[in-house]
Amino acid sequence: MKSTGMVRKIDELGRIVLPIEIRNHMDIKSRDSIEIFVDGDKIILSKYQPACLFCGNAGNVIYFKGKLICSECLEKIKEQF
């Protein structure tokens, strides 16, 4: 993991501000969703990217009956029927 050398304080509501340099580098825009992970004593923030329910592929996904499925898995499902 690479240190940025940037330090931010948490406000009274538990919020932090992500520096513009990090937002630009990660292509994070206003109103984008961020996923939060915990790894031991570390908090990891990641730009949320919807992924296929079956394989986890984040590319070329569509909603099918309220669930995200990639085109490859959808084709495999079609082959079963």
C-alpha positions, 0 to 999 in steps of 0.5 A: 500500500502506497502512502500519500502523506495526506492526513485529514481529520474526521469531523463531528459527524464522522465525515472526512474530505478526500483530497482533490488529487486522490479524487481526480486520480481515482476518477471519483466525481461528486455523488459517486458511491464509495465502497468501504472495506475493513482489513484488520486495523485498516479501513479501505475505500474504493470507488464502487463499481457494480459487478456481476452477481455470478462472476464478479465481472464489473464490465458490461453488466445489465440489470435482470430482475433487479440483479446485475449480470454480465453478458457472458453469464447471461449467455451461459444461463441462456445455454442451460435452457 
